[in-house]
Amino acid sequence: MYRAILTAAALAAATPLAAEPIRFAVTDIEGLEALQQEFAAFETALEEVTGMEMELFPVNSRTAAVEAINQGQVDLVLTGPAEYVVIKELTDAEIIAAWQRPNYYAQIVTLSAGDVESVEDLRGKKVTFGSVGSTSQHLGPAQVLADFGLVYGTDYEPQIISRNVAVEALIRGDVQAVGMNEGHLQSIREAFPEQSFTVIARGRDLPNDVLVARKDMDAEAKQKIADAFVNDGETLMAAVLKGDDNQKYKGGFFLTSIDDSNYDYVRDMYATIGVDTASFVGD
């Protein structure tokens, strides 16, 4: 009996405790159910190629994601470029991989039959932007106008209005331009087929979405995950595309040779609207 107890104790000492699962969050998805609908297949695929257990971890806001990183509650966070620069400043998280979104750029849209034919025609006019702090609906379009020489809040009047409401205001003549991305333009052309819209300016391709890791996450685990995006990228992307809202990544791929400086253009956007990167726009 004594020998049996010693043997059991020896086995217990020699067997490492089960590793904690790698917890994965996404900043623009609220609730576990929605997160599972979009990323359950990706969770499974990442487990299979890394041999590590994954766990989906819902956060109800980008601020909650920062708190979860700093408290060690989450290991990986997928976020957009505008959110990334704030998360980097507040947590010093490390980039694992960028997730490319094809045709991801900001543009300024007007009515084809309207009086605005160039960016210069927007001086003194009203320009609307979508979701506050959004890379492609707010910060990006504002930077497009800045790149063409128009100062935010000085050379034109910026307004934050939801996209469809803004387009209706554009049609009525209450505003003169709307900032949006390419996918949004396709949607409004479908929603308002009787209208003709013109892009008077578009920006450079926006930096990609990015998967970051908590700085003090286990180094070996981080390397395994980074290697998975290099060696099994097609498998992981196929799993990502199982989610309906993840179709924005269709035709894209993962990039692992990404430096924080690739997001300086986004930091310029914050400066353009007069906000620093110590907090999220609108918080």
GIPEDA-V643474 format. One record per pair of residues at least 24 apart in sequence whose C-alpha atoms are under 7 Angstrom apart, sorted by the first residue. I is the first residue (numbers start at 1). GAP is how many residues later the second one is. If there is no record, write none. Layout:
I | GAP
I | GAP
This chain:
21 | 32
21 | 33
21 | 34
22 | 31
22 | 32
22 | 33
22 | 53
23 | 31
23 | 32
23 | 33
23 | 34
23 | 51
23 | 52
23 | 53
24 | 31
24 | 32
24 | 33
24 | 50
24 | 51
24 | 52
24 | 53
25 | 31
25 | 32
25 | 33
25 | 34
25 | 51
25 | 52
25 | 53
26 | 51
26 | 52
26 | 53
27 | 32
27 | 34
27 | 35
27 | 38
27 | 51
27 | 52
30 | 28
30 | 29
30 | 30
31 | 27
31 | 28
31 | 29
32 | 26
37 | 206
38 | 204
38 | 205
38 | 206
38 | 207
38 | 208
39 | 201
39 | 204
41 | 198
41 | 199
41 | 201
42 | 194
42 | 197
42 | 198
45 | 191
45 | 194
46 | 190
49 | 179
50 | 174
50 | 175
50 | 178
66 | 25
69 | 145
75 | 138
75 | 139
75 | 142
76 | 135
76 | 136
76 | 137
76 | 138
77 | 134
77 | 135
77 | 136
78 | 132
78 | 133
78 | 134
79 | 130
79 | 131
79 | 132
80 | 129
80 | 130
81 | 54
81 | 126
81 | 127
81 | 128
81 | 129
81 | 185
82 | 52
82 | 53
82 | 184
83 | 197
85 | 182
85 | 192
86 | 191
86 | 192
86 | 193
86 | 194
89 | 189
90 | 188
92 | 123
93 | 119
93 | 120
93 | 121
93 | 122
94 | 118
94 | 119
94 | 120
94 | 121
95 | 115
95 | 116
95 | 117
95 | 118
96 | 115
96 | 116
96 | 117
96 | 130
96 | 160
97 | 113
97 | 114
97 | 129
97 | 157
97 | 158
97 | 159
98 | 110
98 | 111
98 | 112
98 | 113
98 | 156
98 | 157
98 | 158
98 | 160
99 | 109
99 | 110
99 | 111
99 | 154
99 | 155
99 | 156
100 | 108
100 | 109
100 | 149
100 | 152
100 | 153
100 | 154
101 | 107
101 | 147
101 | 148
101 | 151
102 | 147
102 | 149
102 | 150
103 | 79
104 | 77
104 | 78
104 | 101
104 | 102
105 | 31
105 | 76
105 | 77
105 | 98
105 | 99
105 | 100
105 | 101
106 | 30
106 | 31
106 | 34
106 | 35
106 | 73
106 | 74
106 | 75
106 | 96
106 | 97
107 | 34
107 | 72
107 | 73
107 | 74
107 | 92
107 | 94
107 | 95
107 | 96
108 | 33
108 | 69
108 | 70
108 | 71
108 | 72
108 | 91
108 | 92
108 | 93
108 | 94
109 | 68
109 | 69
109 | 70
109 | 88
109 | 89
109 | 90
109 | 91
110 | 66
110 | 67
110 | 68
110 | 87
110 | 88
110 | 89
111 | 85
111 | 86
111 | 87
112 | 84
112 | 85
112 | 86
117 | 83
118 | 82
119 | 81
122 | 34
123 | 32
123 | 33
124 | 31
124 | 32
124 | 33
125 | 31
125 | 32
125 | 51
126 | 30
126 | 31
126 | 32
126 | 49
126 | 50
126 | 51
127 | 29
127 | 30
127 | 31
127 | 32
127 | 48
127 | 49
127 | 50
127 | 51
128 | 30
128 | 31
128 | 32
128 | 33
128 | 38
128 | 49
128 | 50
128 | 51
129 | 30
129 | 31
129 | 32
129 | 49
129 | 50
130 | 30
130 | 31
130 | 32
130 | 33
131 | 31
132 | 28
132 | 149
132 | 150
133 | 148
133 | 149
136 | 44
136 | 45
137 | 42
137 | 43
137 | 44
138 | 41
139 | 130
139 | 131
140 | 129
141 | 38
141 | 39
143 | 126
143 | 129
144 | 58
144 | 59
152 | 120
152 | 121
207 | 56
229 | 25
